Amino acid sequence: MSVKRLSIRSKLLLSYALLVLIPITIMGAKYYYASKGFIENFSRENVYSIVKQNNEIIDSELSQIEADSLALIGDPVMYEQYLRADPQDEYGMVTMEKNVLKALEKYLPETSQLYSYHLLTSYSNIGNSAFIPYQTFASTALHQAAREGDGAMKWVPTFHFADMFGADGGESYSSSQYPPLLAGVRLLKFFHITGSAITELSGRAEPPILLFTFKPELLASRFERTLPSNGAAYFVISAQGNLVAQSDREGAGTRIEPQWLDRMKRLKSGTITVVQDGKPLIICFDTSAVTGWIAGITVSSDMLLDTFMPQITSYTFYLGLVLLFISLFLACLFAESITRPINQLIKAIKKTGSGDFGTRLPIVAYDEMGHLIHKYNQMNEKINNLIEENYIVKLREKETLIMSLNIQLNPHFLYNTLNIMNWTALENNQKELSRMIISLSSMLQYTMENHRDIGEFHEDMNWLHNYIYITDQRFEGKFTVSCDIDPNLYGCTVPKLFLQPFVENAIVHGFAHIHDGGIIRVRGWIEEGKRCFTVQDNGKGITESRMKAIAEMGSDSIGIHNVDKRIKLMYGEQYGVTLTSQENIGTTVKIVMPL
């Protein structure tokens, strides 16, 4: 089918579908790859936090072991037993072993992974096991580490018993007889305090070496419980490349030299990516502050993504599908909104062609189609006007003329009537009534002779004075009015009667419940290029609920809104009337106009 033969609706749907499908595809691809990068970074941070947390927990446990062992050096029982030790006295050595073991129990670490503990000298091995040969202990790496520590705890990476003791001990030890062990050793420099004197054991007797051996599970159990996925592996390695613990238990105690070990020693803590077997491998690691060993977790980048990416892929696909259906639905509504008025216009044109010039179409939108419908309505209207011009228009003109004549009032007749009333009052010596009539006459003359909405301010003030005088006669001294006006304002033009509604509100509403003492202050001044006027009274004020009603243009606040609207129409929205009031204190109305 040719595109030219498609209807406007079909063309719109096709165009809209293409316009939506292309961006959705691009956005979906970007979202997919952005999510992939985010998940990889998030997983890295998560794995690194696991390593960091595990290392801190392990360091805390090992630090406690170091602290407990350090407390041994000040134990008086230990000092006395090793000071008085005599290898030749078998009975004395048995007694010494009992006393030392009893004292040692207070300092043992509370962990199920403790394999054995020993106090070793060249002449004895006191502990829970005799499998450590004290005769050859001085030639082992454990003894060397303790001597290098010189009283500090030294941690020895996992070793096989046969490698550590077998050759020198002259015996054959199998790996099944003794498991791989890691150890902590400390040279115990016992001392004794007598008064203010400190006496050290060194130099007087041979200080023992404290040896704790642990199963690698001390470290392994912590990592095995927190591995992020099935494909992840953990390791703990010394700076020299000795494997302390790893996922493959058989490898513990061996020595390796991975290419990335130097990078980890230099960085101490963090995340690196290496290539292994042609695939990226993520290594999150952290260096122990206690042992100096590097603990880490290795996980394939693909394994990390495999945990989440299937869900992300499904989510991206279905989200794109939903957005596409929603877009097509909106496209149908959009096309309908365009074609419906076109079809309506076509039907209306057919009616006009048949002589029905009264057809009108509603304008639902002010776009190009709305403008076209508007012009069509105008065309029909003009045709109707031409047809009805000689009858309907003339008839309406006559009706309008009759209504105008009915509502006209002759000001000259009104002035003559007031003048007669004035002379009648004077003849009867009613001067106050005469003055009221004169004031009313002036007020009517100001309002009727000039049909413009603005007037001179001095004329407006004269009108206000006349109004105040007439009202004062009615209320007989109930209030007083003072005016403080900047003389420069009298030459300005203002909206007619803009102050009167506020003075009237003060009298009628503000002073409704008082008999005397009402005060109204009318002020006018120039400030920062603006004309400011206030009408202030000491009446009963306005309640908060009433203020809200006035803001919503209540029936008896028409005058206030009328003045405000007139000022805004004349000068702009930044000018107008503001109303403030406090109950039982009074009300202040401020009017602001440009200079």
Backbone torsions as a table, in degrees:
resi	resn	phi	psi	omega
1	MET	NA	132.5	179.3
2	SER	-71.1	142.7	179.1
3	VAL	-63.1	-30.5	-177.8
4	LYS	-65.3	-27.4	-177.6
5	ARG	-85.1	-8.6	179.1
6	LEU	-69.3	148.8	176.4
7	SER	-73.2	164.7	179.3
8	ILE	-60.1	-38.8	179.3
9	ARG	-60.7	-45.0	-179.5
10	SER	-65.8	-39.9	178.5
11	LYS	-63.7	-41.5	178.9
12	LEU	-64.3	-43.3	179.4
13	LEU	-62.2	-44.0	-179.9
14	LEU	-63.8	-45.2	-179.7
15	SER	-63.3	-44.7	-178.2
16	TYR	-65.6	-40.1	179.4
17	ALA	-61.2	-42.9	178.8
18	LEU	-66.6	-41.7	-180.0
19	LEU	-63.4	-30.1	-179.6
20	VAL	-86.7	-40.7	-174.9
21	LEU	-64.3	-42.0	-177.8
22	ILE	-64.5	-50.4	177.7
23	PRO	-62.3	-37.7	180.0
24	ILE	-62.7	-40.9	178.6
25	THR	-63.1	-45.5	-179.9
26	ILE	-64.8	-45.2	-179.5
27	MET	-65.3	-37.8	178.2
28	GLY	-62.4	-42.6	178.7
29	ALA	-64.2	-43.8	178.9
30	LYS	-63.9	-40.8	179.4
31	TYR	-63.6	-40.2	-179.4
32	TYR	-61.3	-50.1	-177.1
33	TYR	-72.6	-32.4	175.5
34	ALA	-66.4	-40.4	178.2
35	SER	-65.4	-38.5	179.0
36	LYS	-61.2	-46.7	178.0
37	GLY	-64.7	-39.7	-179.9
38	PHE	-64.6	-44.2	-178.7
39	ILE	-64.1	-39.9	179.9
40	GLU	-63.9	-44.9	179.4
41	ASN	-66.0	-40.9	179.3
42	PHE	-63.6	-42.0	179.9
43	SER	-65.0	-39.7	176.6
44	ARG	-58.0	-48.5	-179.0
45	GLU	-63.6	-38.1	-179.9
46	ASN	-65.8	-45.9	179.3
47	VAL	-64.5	-40.6	179.4
48	TYR	-63.3	-39.6	179.0
49	SER	-65.2	-33.8	177.2
50	ILE	-64.1	-46.6	179.3
51	VAL	-61.1	-46.5	-178.3
52	LYS	-61.6	-44.3	-178.6
53	GLN	-66.5	-43.8	178.5
54	ASN	-61.5	-42.1	-179.7
55	ASN	-63.7	-39.3	179.6
56	GLU	-66.4	-39.5	178.3
57	ILE	-65.1	-44.9	179.3
58	ILE	-63.4	-42.6	178.5
59	ASP	-61.5	-37.8	178.8
60	SER	-63.7	-42.5	179.6
61	GLU	-66.7	-43.7	-179.7
62	LEU	-68.5	-35.0	177.5
63	SER	-63.8	-37.2	177.8
64	GLN	-65.3	-40.3	176.6
65	ILE	-61.5	-42.3	178.6
66	GLU	-63.2	-42.2	-179.2
67	ALA	-64.8	-41.9	179.4
68	ASP	-64.2	-40.8	-179.1
69	SER	-70.6	-31.5	179.3
70	LEU	-66.7	-30.4	179.8
71	ALA	-66.4	-17.7	-179.5
72	LEU	-62.9	-33.8	-169.9
73	ILE	-66.9	-18.5	178.8
74	GLY	-99.9	6.3	-178.3
75	ASP	-74.4	121.6	-177.0
76	PRO	-67.6	-31.9	-179.7
77	VAL	-64.4	-46.1	179.7
78	MET	-60.3	-44.7	-179.0
79	TYR	-59.4	-47.8	-177.6
80	GLU	-65.5	-40.6	-176.9
81	GLN	-65.6	-44.4	-178.2
82	TYR	-78.6	-24.4	176.1
83	LEU	-69.5	-36.4	-175.8
84	ARG	-98.9	6.6	-177.4
85	ALA	-63.1	135.1	178.0
86	ASP	-132.6	104.6	-177.6
87	PRO	-59.3	-21.3	-178.5
88	GLN	-80.5	-18.1	-177.7
89	ASP	-95.7	97.4	-175.4
90	GLU	-64.8	-42.3	179.9
91	TYR	-65.4	-40.9	179.2
92	GLY	-64.2	-34.9	179.2
93	MET	-69.4	-36.4	177.6
94	VAL	-64.0	-44.1	178.2
95	THR	-63.2	-42.1	179.2
96	MET	-60.5	-42.3	-178.9
97	GLU	-61.3	-42.1	179.3
98	LYS	-62.7	-45.2	-178.2
99	ASN	-66.2	-40.6	-179.3
100	VAL	-66.6	-44.0	-180.0
101	LEU	-61.7	-40.4	179.2
102	LYS	-62.9	-42.0	179.0
103	ALA	-71.3	-33.7	-176.3
104	LEU	-69.8	-28.2	-176.8
105	GLU	-58.9	-27.7	-178.6
106	LYS	-70.6	-18.9	-172.5
107	TYR	-112.7	8.2	-177.6
108	LEU	-74.9	140.7	177.7
109	PRO	-68.5	143.6	-178.9
110	GLU	-92.2	80.7	177.6
111	THR	-146.5	140.7	-179.8
112	SER	-74.3	-11.8	-177.7
113	GLN	-90.0	3.2	175.7
114	LEU	-71.4	118.8	-177.1
115	TYR	-88.5	-45.9	179.7
116	SER	-158.0	160.2	174.7
117	TYR	-138.9	145.5	-172.4
118	HIS	-147.1	148.0	165.4
119	LEU	-116.7	110.2	-169.4
120	LEU	-110.7	132.8	169.5
121	THR	-131.6	-179.0	179.6
122	SER	-70.4	-13.0	-175.7
123	TYR	-119.9	-1.5	-178.4
124	SER	-160.3	158.5	172.2
125	ASN	-131.8	102.5	-179.1
126	ILE	-105.4	120.5	-179.4
127	GLY	178.7	-161.7	-178.4
128	ASN	-90.8	0.2	179.8
129	SER	-153.7	147.8	-179.8
130	ALA	-106.9	16.1	-174.7
131	PHE	-75.0	-13.3	176.1
132	ILE	-85.1	117.9	-179.5
133	PRO	-76.4	108.5	-177.3
134	TYR	-70.9	-21.6	-177.9
135	GLN	-64.7	-36.1	-177.9
136	THR	-109.5	9.0	-175.3
137	PHE	-63.0	-31.6	-176.1
138	ALA	-65.7	-17.6	-177.8
139	SER	-97.4	4.6	-176.6
140	THR	-94.2	164.2	176.9
141	ALA	-65.5	-26.5	178.3
142	LEU	-64.6	-45.5	179.4
143	HIS	-64.2	-40.6	179.8
144	GLN	-63.2	-41.5	179.5
145	ALA	-64.2	-40.7	179.2
146	ALA	-63.2	-41.2	179.5
147	ARG	-66.1	-39.5	177.4
148	GLU	-65.1	-34.4	178.9
149	GLY	-68.6	-27.7	176.4
150	ASP	50.0	50.0	178.1
151	GLY	105.1	-17.5	177.6
152	ALA	-91.5	154.4	178.0
153	MET	-73.8	131.1	176.8
154	LYS	-118.8	137.3	-178.4
155	TRP	-106.7	126.0	-176.4
156	VAL	-104.9	127.3	-179.2
157	PRO	-60.0	165.1	-177.3
158	THR	-53.5	135.5	-179.5
159	PHE	-137.7	158.3	172.8
160	HIS	-92.3	137.1	-175.5
161	PHE	-56.7	-40.5	-178.2
162	ALA	-64.5	-38.1	179.7
163	ASP	-68.9	-32.2	-176.0
164	MET	-84.3	-39.0	-171.7
165	PHE	-123.0	-19.5	-168.5
166	GLY	-59.6	-53.0	-173.9
167	ALA	-63.6	-46.2	-177.2
168	ASP	-73.5	-30.3	-176.9
169	GLY	-77.4	-13.0	179.1
170	GLY	75.5	13.7	179.2
171	GLU	-120.2	162.5	178.0
172	SER	-104.5	118.9	-179.1
173	TYR	-114.2	130.9	179.0
174	SER	-94.9	156.3	179.8
175	SER	-66.9	-23.1	179.3
176	SER	-78.7	-23.1	-179.2
177	GLN	-73.9	-42.9	178.2
178	TYR	-129.9	127.1	-178.6
179	PRO	-74.1	164.8	172.9
180	PRO	-59.9	140.8	-176.4
181	LEU	-133.7	151.8	167.7
182	LEU	-115.9	155.9	-168.6
183	ALA	-138.7	154.1	169.6
184	GLY	-123.0	127.8	-176.5
185	VAL	-125.7	146.3	178.0
186	ARG	-148.3	132.5	172.6
187	LEU	-79.4	116.1	-176.1
188	LEU	-87.0	106.1	179.1
189	LYS	-92.9	79.6	-178.6
190	PHE	-61.1	148.9	175.8
191	PHE	-143.5	162.4	-179.3
192	HIS	-135.8	134.9	-178.3
193	ILE	-104.7	121.3	175.8
194	THR	-122.0	106.0	-176.1
195	GLY	66.5	-119.4	178.3
196	SER	-103.9	6.8	-177.8
197	ALA	-101.5	138.4	177.3
198	ILE	-111.5	124.2	-178.9
199	THR	-114.6	122.5	-179.7
200	GLU	-91.8	151.1	179.2
201	LEU	-72.9	-34.2	-179.0
202	SER	-59.6	134.2	-178.4
203	GLY	95.1	-22.9	179.3
204	ARG	-107.2	-28.1	178.1
205	ALA	-157.9	165.8	-179.0
206	GLU	-76.2	119.8	177.8
207	PRO	-74.0	140.2	179.8
208	PRO	-80.2	163.8	174.3
209	ILE	-109.5	124.1	177.7
210	LEU	-83.2	129.1	-179.4
211	LEU	-127.9	120.1	170.1
212	PHE	-108.6	130.7	172.3
213	THR	-114.1	138.6	-177.7
214	PHE	-127.9	152.0	171.1
215	LYS	-75.9	147.2	178.0
216	PRO	-57.8	-17.6	178.0
217	GLU	-60.9	-18.4	175.2
218	LEU	-54.1	-38.0	178.4
219	LEU	-96.3	-39.6	-173.4
220	ALA	-63.7	-40.7	-176.0
221	SER	-61.3	-33.1	-179.7
222	ARG	-66.5	-42.5	-176.4
223	PHE	-79.5	-34.9	-176.6
224	GLU	-62.9	-30.8	-179.0
225	ARG	-77.7	-15.4	-171.8
226	THR	-120.5	12.0	178.1
227	LEU	-63.6	134.4	-173.2
228	PRO	-72.5	-23.7	-178.5
229	SER	-154.7	168.2	-177.7
230	ASN	-64.9	-30.4	-177.6
231	GLY	-85.4	-1.4	-178.4
232	ALA	-83.4	154.7	178.4
233	ALA	-137.8	153.5	179.5
234	TYR	-117.6	162.8	174.8
235	PHE	-154.8	152.5	169.7
236	VAL	-131.8	121.3	-173.6
237	ILE	-133.7	145.2	177.8
238	SER	-81.9	167.1	179.8
239	ALA	-64.1	-21.0	179.7
240	GLN	-89.1	-2.3	178.0
241	GLY	96.5	9.2	177.8
242	ASN	-81.9	125.2	179.8
243	LEU	-75.9	117.3	179.5
244	VAL	-85.2	-42.0	178.7
245	ALA	-160.1	151.9	176.1
246	GLN	-161.4	169.9	-178.2
247	SER	-58.8	-38.8	174.9
248	ASP	-83.9	100.9	-174.4
249	ARG	-58.0	-29.1	-176.3
250	GLU	-66.7	-23.7	-175.6
251	GLY	-83.7	-11.3	-178.5
252	ALA	-62.7	134.8	179.0
253	GLY	95.0	-5.5	177.9
254	THR	-92.7	169.8	-178.2
255	ARG	-115.6	129.7	178.0
256	ILE	-132.1	162.5	178.2
257	GLU	-135.3	74.2	178.6
258	PRO	-66.2	152.7	-178.0
259	GLN	-65.3	-28.2	-175.3
260	TRP	-89.6	3.5	-178.8
261	LEU	-65.6	-41.3	-180.0
262	ASP	-62.5	-38.0	177.9
263	ARG	-64.1	-41.1	-179.3
264	MET	-68.0	-38.6	178.3
265	LYS	-64.1	-35.8	-179.0
266	ARG	-73.7	-42.2	-178.4
267	LEU	-80.0	-28.4	-179.6
268	LYS	70.0	-41.1	-178.6
269	SER	-154.6	142.1	177.8
270	GLY	148.4	-156.4	-178.8
271	THR	-134.3	133.1	176.2
272	ILE	-130.6	158.5	176.7
273	THR	-120.7	125.0	179.2
274	VAL	-122.0	164.1	178.4
275	VAL	-104.3	124.0	179.1
276	GLN	-131.5	123.6	-177.0
277	ASP	56.2	36.5	177.1
278	GLY	77.6	4.7	-178.7
279	LYS	-122.7	146.5	178.9
280	PRO	-68.9	137.1	179.0
281	LEU	-126.4	125.4	-179.7
282	ILE	-92.4	129.4	178.7
283	ILE	-121.5	117.0	174.7
284	CYS	-106.1	125.8	-170.9
285	PHE	-141.7	163.4	177.8
286	ASP	-155.9	140.9	-178.0
287	THR	-95.0	131.7	-179.8
288	SER	-70.7	133.0	177.3
289	ALA	-75.9	-15.7	-177.8
290	VAL	-94.4	-51.0	-174.3
291	THR	-98.2	-21.2	-174.4
292	GLY	79.6	2.1	177.6
293	TRP	-78.3	153.2	-179.3
294	ILE	-103.4	119.0	176.8
295	ALA	-104.3	141.5	-178.0
296	GLY	-157.1	166.7	174.8
297	ILE	-126.9	131.7	176.4
298	THR	-109.4	138.2	179.4
299	VAL	-151.3	140.6	178.7
300	SER	-71.2	140.8	178.4
301	SER	-60.1	-38.2	179.6
302	ASP	-65.5	-37.6	-179.9
303	MET	-66.3	-37.7	177.3
304	LEU	-61.9	-44.1	-177.1
305	LEU	-73.0	-31.5	-179.0
306	ASP	-61.7	-21.9	-179.3
307	THR	-71.2	-36.1	-172.8
308	PHE	-114.7	-29.0	-169.9
309	MET	-62.6	-35.5	176.0
310	PRO	-56.7	-41.5	178.1
311	GLN	-66.6	-40.5	179.2
312	ILE	-63.2	-42.5	179.9
313	THR	-62.1	-46.1	179.1
314	SER	-63.3	-43.4	-179.0
315	TYR	-62.4	-43.4	-179.9
316	THR	-63.4	-43.1	-178.5
317	PHE	-64.5	-50.6	-176.7
318	TYR	-69.1	-33.8	176.5
319	LEU	-64.0	-43.8	177.3
320	GLY	-62.2	-38.5	179.9
321	LEU	-65.5	-44.2	179.1
322	VAL	-63.0	-44.7	179.0
323	LEU	-62.2	-36.4	178.9
324	LEU	-65.1	-45.7	179.3
325	PHE	-63.6	-41.5	178.4
326	ILE	-63.2	-40.4	-179.7
327	SER	-64.9	-41.9	178.7
328	LEU	-64.5	-38.9	177.5
329	PHE	-63.2	-44.5	178.3
330	LEU	-66.0	-33.1	177.9
331	ALA	-63.9	-40.3	177.1
332	CYS	-61.6	-44.4	178.7
333	LEU	-64.1	-40.1	-179.1
334	PHE	-65.2	-45.4	179.1
335	ALA	-63.8	-39.0	179.3
336	GLU	-63.5	-39.3	179.8
337	SER	-64.8	-23.7	178.9
338	ILE	-89.5	-45.0	-174.5
339	THR	-76.4	-29.6	-178.9
340	ARG	-59.3	-52.3	178.9
341	PRO	-63.3	-29.2	176.9
342	ILE	-64.8	-45.9	178.9
343	ASN	-63.7	-39.9	178.2
344	GLN	-63.5	-40.0	179.6
345	LEU	-65.6	-40.0	178.8
346	ILE	-61.0	-44.5	178.7
347	LYS	-63.4	-40.2	-179.3
348	ALA	-66.7	-38.0	179.2
349	ILE	-64.0	-37.9	177.3
350	LYS	-62.9	-40.8	177.9
351	LYS	-64.5	-41.4	178.6
352	THR	-62.3	-39.8	178.2
353	GLY	-62.4	-26.7	179.1
354	SER	-88.9	4.0	174.7
355	GLY	102.7	3.6	178.9
356	ASP	-92.3	93.6	-177.1
357	PHE	-88.8	2.0	178.6
358	GLY	-91.0	3.8	-179.1
359	THR	-69.5	131.0	176.8
360	ARG	-132.5	142.0	177.6
361	LEU	-111.3	136.3	177.8
362	PRO	-71.3	142.0	177.3
363	ILE	-96.1	109.2	-177.0
364	VAL	-96.7	-15.5	179.4
365	ALA	-149.6	143.7	-177.7
366	TYR	-97.3	56.5	175.7
367	ASP	-109.2	-163.2	-178.9
368	GLU	-59.7	-42.7	179.8
369	MET	-66.1	-39.7	176.5
370	GLY	-61.9	-39.1	177.6
371	HIS	-64.8	-39.9	179.0
372	LEU	-63.7	-44.0	178.2
373	ILE	-64.6	-39.4	177.9
374	HIS	-60.2	-43.2	179.1
375	LYS	-66.5	-36.2	176.7
376	TYR	-63.5	-44.6	177.9
377	ASN	-61.9	-40.4	178.4
378	GLN	-62.8	-40.1	179.7
379	MET	-61.3	-47.5	178.5
380	ASN	-62.9	-37.5	-179.8
381	GLU	-64.3	-42.9	-179.5
382	LYS	-66.4	-37.7	177.7
383	ILE	-63.5	-42.8	177.9
384	ASN	-64.0	-38.8	179.7
385	ASN	-62.7	-40.6	179.4
386	LEU	-64.3	-36.6	-178.9
387	ILE	-71.7	-40.5	-172.7
388	GLU	-96.8	5.5	-172.4
389	GLU	-60.0	-43.4	-174.6
390	ASN	-78.6	-7.8	-177.7
391	TYR	-121.8	-63.2	-173.0
392	ILE	-68.1	-42.7	-177.6
393	VAL	-64.2	-44.4	179.9
394	LYS	-64.6	-38.7	179.0
395	LEU	-62.8	-42.6	179.1
396	ARG	-66.3	-34.9	178.4
397	GLU	-64.3	-40.6	178.3
398	LYS	-64.3	-43.3	179.2
399	GLU	-62.6	-39.9	179.3
400	THR	-65.1	-40.9	179.8
401	LEU	-63.3	-42.1	179.6
402	ILE	-63.4	-43.8	178.7
403	MET	-63.2	-38.3	179.8
404	SER	-65.3	-41.4	179.5
405	LEU	-66.6	-33.9	-178.1
406	ASN	-69.2	-31.4	-174.9
407	ILE	-97.1	-1.5	-179.1
408	GLN	-72.0	146.4	177.5
409	LEU	-131.7	132.5	-176.7
410	ASN	-83.9	107.8	-180.0
411	PRO	-59.9	-34.4	-178.1
412	HIS	-61.3	-41.6	177.5
413	PHE	-63.4	-39.5	-179.8
414	LEU	-66.2	-42.3	179.3
415	TYR	-64.2	-41.9	179.2
416	ASN	-61.6	-40.6	179.8
417	THR	-63.3	-44.8	178.8
418	LEU	-64.1	-35.7	179.7
419	ASN	-65.1	-41.6	177.1
420	ILE	-61.1	-43.4	179.6
421	MET	-62.7	-38.3	179.8
422	ASN	-63.1	-47.3	-179.4
423	TRP	-65.6	-34.8	177.2
424	THR	-63.1	-40.5	178.9
425	ALA	-65.6	-40.7	179.7
426	LEU	-66.1	-41.8	179.5
427	GLU	-61.6	-29.3	179.1
428	ASN	-96.4	13.6	176.5
429	ASN	58.3	37.2	177.2
430	GLN	-105.6	77.7	-173.8
431	LYS	-66.1	-38.8	-178.9
432	GLU	-64.6	-40.3	177.6
433	LEU	-65.2	-38.0	178.4
434	SER	-62.3	-43.6	-179.3
435	ARG	-66.3	-36.5	178.6
436	MET	-64.6	-39.2	179.5
437	ILE	-66.5	-40.5	178.6
438	ILE	-63.5	-42.7	178.7
439	SER	-61.8	-42.9	179.9
440	LEU	-64.6	-38.6	179.4
441	SER	-63.4	-42.3	178.2
442	SER	-63.6	-40.6	-179.6
443	MET	-63.6	-43.7	-180.0
444	LEU	-66.3	-37.8	179.7
445	GLN	-63.7	-40.6	-179.4
446	TYR	-65.7	-38.6	-174.6
447	THR	-83.4	-26.0	-172.3
448	MET	-100.2	-29.9	-175.6
449	GLU	-77.8	-27.7	-178.4
450	ASN	-116.4	110.3	-175.9
451	HIS	-86.8	2.7	176.6
452	ARG	-76.0	159.2	-177.1
453	ASP	-84.6	-8.3	-179.7
454	ILE	-120.1	158.3	179.3
455	GLY	-154.1	173.5	177.9
456	GLU	-69.9	140.7	-177.0
457	PHE	-64.5	-36.6	-178.8
458	HIS	-66.8	-33.0	176.8
459	GLU	-70.5	-37.2	179.2
460	ASP	-65.2	-37.0	178.3
461	MET	-69.4	-36.7	176.1
462	ASN	-61.4	-43.0	178.0
463	TRP	-61.2	-40.3	-179.2
464	LEU	-66.6	-39.2	178.1
465	HIS	-62.6	-41.5	178.8
466	ASN	-63.8	-41.4	179.2
467	TYR	-63.6	-42.1	-179.7
468	ILE	-64.1	-39.6	-179.2
469	TYR	-63.2	-47.2	-178.9
470	ILE	-63.2	-42.8	-178.6
471	THR	-67.6	-36.0	179.4
472	ASP	-64.7	-33.7	177.7
473	GLN	-65.2	-32.6	179.8
474	ARG	-71.9	-43.2	-173.5
475	PHE	-93.5	-4.1	169.6
476	GLU	52.1	64.9	173.3
477	GLY	75.8	18.7	-179.9
478	LYS	-69.6	-24.1	-176.5
479	PHE	-148.9	164.0	173.1
480	THR	-128.0	151.6	-178.8
481	VAL	-125.8	130.3	175.1
482	SER	-120.7	143.7	-178.4
483	CYS	-122.9	130.0	177.4
484	ASP	-128.4	94.6	-172.5
485	ILE	-118.1	134.4	174.2
486	ASP	-65.2	124.6	-177.9
487	PRO	-56.1	-26.8	-178.5
488	ASN	-67.8	-14.5	-177.9
489	LEU	-83.8	-18.4	-172.8
490	TYR	-66.9	-23.9	179.8
491	GLY	-86.8	-0.8	-177.4
492	CYS	-87.1	160.6	173.2
493	THR	-99.2	146.8	-177.4
494	VAL	-140.5	161.9	171.7
495	PRO	-62.1	136.2	-176.2
496	LYS	-59.5	138.2	172.4
497	LEU	55.1	37.6	-176.3
498	PHE	-77.1	-18.5	-179.6
499	LEU	-95.1	-23.6	-172.2
500	GLN	-58.8	-43.7	-177.9
501	PRO	-60.4	-32.3	-176.6
502	PHE	-78.4	-35.5	174.5
503	VAL	-65.9	-42.4	179.4
504	GLU	-62.7	-43.1	178.5
505	ASN	-61.4	-39.6	179.2
506	ALA	-62.9	-41.3	-177.9
507	ILE	-72.0	-48.9	-172.4
508	VAL	-75.4	-43.4	-174.5
509	HIS	-100.1	-45.4	-175.8
510	GLY	-67.1	-36.8	-176.7
511	PHE	-104.8	25.6	-174.3
512	ALA	-65.3	-31.4	-173.2
513	HIS	-112.7	19.2	176.9
514	ILE	-121.5	158.4	-179.5
515	HIS	-105.3	-26.3	177.2
516	ASP	-159.3	173.3	176.6
517	GLY	89.5	3.1	179.1
518	GLY	-71.9	136.8	-178.6
519	ILE	-128.8	130.0	174.6
520	ILE	-121.4	128.1	179.5
521	ARG	-116.4	121.2	177.0
522	VAL	-108.0	121.0	-178.2
523	ARG	-124.8	150.7	175.3
524	GLY	-146.7	133.0	-178.5
525	TRP	-153.7	167.9	178.9
526	ILE	-108.3	131.8	-176.5
527	GLU	-146.8	118.0	176.5
528	GLU	52.8	45.2	176.9
529	GLY	75.7	17.0	-179.7
530	LYS	-128.1	151.7	173.1
531	ARG	-96.6	123.8	-178.0
532	CYS	-118.5	134.8	178.0
533	PHE	-131.8	141.9	174.2
534	THR	-131.7	144.7	171.6
535	VAL	-121.8	111.5	-173.4
536	GLN	-120.1	136.6	177.8
537	ASP	-131.6	164.0	177.7
538	ASN	-108.7	35.4	-176.9
539	GLY	-79.3	-159.2	-173.2
540	LYS	-76.1	-8.0	179.6
541	GLY	76.5	-177.1	-176.5
542	ILE	-125.5	133.5	178.4
543	THR	-71.8	163.6	-179.0
544	GLU	-62.5	-41.1	179.4
545	SER	-65.7	-36.8	179.7
546	ARG	-68.9	-35.2	177.5
547	MET	-61.7	-40.4	178.4
548	LYS	-64.7	-39.3	180.0
549	ALA	-65.3	-39.2	177.8
550	ILE	-65.2	-40.3	178.5
551	ALA	-61.7	-28.9	178.8
552	GLU	-91.0	12.8	175.7
553	MET	62.8	65.4	175.8
554	GLY	-67.8	169.5	-172.9
555	SER	-64.1	-35.7	-177.7
556	ASP	-94.1	14.9	174.4
557	SER	-115.9	22.8	-178.8
558	ILE	-63.0	-40.8	-179.4
559	GLY	-59.8	-41.8	179.8
560	ILE	-62.0	-49.7	-178.1
561	HIS	-68.3	-31.7	178.6
562	ASN	-62.3	-49.1	-179.8
563	VAL	-63.4	-44.4	-179.2
564	ASP	-61.2	-44.2	-178.4
565	LYS	-67.1	-39.8	178.9
566	ARG	-62.3	-42.7	-179.6
567	ILE	-65.0	-43.8	-179.2
568	LYS	-64.4	-38.9	178.9
569	LEU	-66.9	-36.3	-177.5
570	MET	-77.6	-42.6	-168.2
571	TYR	-116.2	-19.5	-178.7
572	GLY	124.5	162.5	-174.8
573	GLU	-67.7	-20.5	-177.9
574	GLN	-76.8	-7.3	179.1
575	TYR	-110.7	167.4	178.6
576	GLY	145.2	-153.1	-171.8
577	VAL	-115.3	134.5	171.0
578	THR	-123.5	143.7	-172.9
579	LEU	-124.3	125.7	174.2
580	THR	-128.1	144.4	-176.7
581	SER	-156.0	148.6	172.7
582	GLN	-128.1	130.9	-176.4
583	GLU	-62.2	133.4	179.6
584	ASN	68.0	9.2	177.1
585	ILE	-117.8	-45.2	178.0
586	GLY	146.8	-179.6	-176.7
587	THR	-131.5	142.2	177.0
588	THR	-126.6	126.5	176.5
589	VAL	-110.7	128.4	179.5
590	LYS	-116.7	128.9	178.2
591	ILE	-115.4	128.4	-178.6
592	VAL	-121.6	129.1	177.0
593	MET	-136.6	155.3	177.9
594	PRO	-69.8	156.7	-178.9
595	LEU	-75.4	NA	NA
